[in-house]
């Protein structure tokens, strides 16, 4: 099936069915230690009326179980999130996904055809704050500090929309992200149709 307006259409026979609605996907990205997990629940509460918000990490255990002892297939993992966002779109609502992604990752997947425009916002903090946050993590958490600092710098250079989480509270950061999402919805061209 392929998207066809608010429906899905078979390109071979032309039959159509409901379930083709597409809504925008708002990706709140950031290197590790930027505050994605810290704001996830508060952001979901703030955006309850207009969006459905997920922290991508909630599916990590399920993806690991499904991998049958092999490493997680990250393209399949993110394709699953696109399927979730498409399902949410059937209710007329966009999805906000907190995930450490770079622009182009989701767009390169075949499942992205079922999603409206994908927009990115970076949660960011100064390098010294990231070092402190990652050092305070429990031993079982990955401590790839220099790699994450490099990733944070790349995101700063390539994604123009940012919220600084170096100062202030997670609630303030969540409010700033919610304001960005609301502005995007107000000025965007949604929902998209073909």
C-alpha positions, 0 to 999 in steps of 0.5 A: 500500500501507498499513501493516497491523501487520507487513505492507503492505495494499492499501486497495483490494483488501485483499491483503497482503504482508510488509514492513510492519514499522515501527521508531522513528526517532531524529533527532539534529539540531543547527545547523551546527557542533554536531558531527553529522558529528564523532560520526557514525562513533563513534555508528554503532560504539557502536550497531552491535548495536541500531541502524543509524546514518546521517549524512543528508549521505551522500546529498547528492551522489546527490540532487544527481545525481538532481536533473538540475541543478535544486535538490535537492527537500528533501521528496523527499530526506527521503522517501528517508531515510524509505524507508531507515529503513523498509527497516532496520526490516524487519531489526527494527532502528531507525534513527538519522539525524543531520540538521539537521531540526526536529520536524514535517519528517519527520512531514509527509511521506506516507512517515512512515506507514511509520515508527514514532515519530520522536524528536528529540535536539539536539546543541548548543554555546554560540554562541561555540563554534559561531562558532569551529568554523564559522570553522575550516571550509574556504572551500568550506563554507557560513559562514552563522554567524548563521543557524546560531546562530539555528537553534541557539537555536530548537532549544534552545527547542523540543526538550527532549532535548539533548547539549552538545558544547561541551566534551568529546570527540566520543567522549563526545558519541557515548556520551551520544547512544547512552545517550539512544537506548538509554533511548528504546528501553528506555522506548518502545513499539516496534515500533509496529503498527496 
